[in-house]
Amino acid sequence: MLGWALTFLLLALVAGMLDFFALAGVAAMIAKVLLLVFLVLLVISFFGGRFRRTPPL
């Protein structure tokens, strides 16, 4: 998911340099949403794994 966010960020930067501002805005918004989802899942995974009773093998 982080890879997709970075891909859309790169797409937004390239589109902005080439004056495709509508495409750059959409790609930047998608990158923000994907980054937010990634961070939320990372925090959930961290706290979910922290409270396990048995250590992973």
PLY file of the C-alpha trace (Angstrom):
ply
format ascii 1.0
element vertex 57
property float x
property float y
property float z
element edge 56
property int vertex1
property int vertex2
end_header
0.00 0.00 0.00
2.88 2.32 0.75
4.25 1.55 -2.70
1.00 2.64 -4.30
0.99 5.87 -2.31
4.52 6.67 -3.44
3.59 5.83 -7.04
0.65 8.25 -7.00
2.84 10.88 -5.34
5.38 10.54 -8.14
2.58 10.70 -10.71
1.26 13.88 -9.09
4.70 15.49 -9.16
5.27 14.63 -12.82
1.78 15.76 -13.81
2.29 19.03 -11.95
5.55 19.68 -13.77
3.85 19.02 -17.11
0.96 21.42 -16.27
-1.70 18.74 -15.91
-3.02 20.27 -12.70
-6.31 18.37 -12.60
-4.52 15.03 -12.89
-1.93 16.17 -10.35
-4.65 17.09 -7.86
-6.44 13.77 -8.23
-3.21 11.78 -7.95
-2.15 13.76 -4.87
-5.51 13.15 -3.21
-5.28 9.41 -3.91
-1.74 9.38 -2.51
-2.93 11.12 0.67
-5.79 8.66 1.17
-3.54 5.64 0.58
-0.93 6.99 2.98
-3.58 7.57 5.64
-4.95 4.02 5.20
-1.41 2.65 5.40
-0.70 4.53 8.63
-3.99 3.44 10.23
-3.34 -0.20 9.35
0.23 0.10 10.63
-0.96 1.38 14.02
-3.66 -1.29 14.24
-1.12 -3.97 13.37
1.36 -2.64 15.93
-1.12 -2.59 18.78
-2.77 -5.83 17.72
0.55 -7.66 17.73
1.63 -6.05 20.98
-1.21 -7.54 23.01
-0.87 -11.12 21.78
-0.41 -13.71 24.51
1.93 -16.07 22.70
5.06 -14.87 20.90
5.16 -15.51 17.15
7.21 -18.49 16.01
0 1
1 2
2 3
3 4
4 5
5 6
6 7
7 8
8 9
9 10
10 11
11 12
12 13
13 14
14 15
15 16
16 17
17 18
18 19
19 20
20 21
21 22
22 23
23 24
24 25
25 26
26 27
27 28
28 29
29 30
30 31
31 32
32 33
33 34
34 35
35 36
36 37
37 38
38 39
39 40
40 41
41 42
42 43
43 44
44 45
45 46
46 47
47 48
48 49
49 50
50 51
51 52
52 53
53 54
54 55
55 56
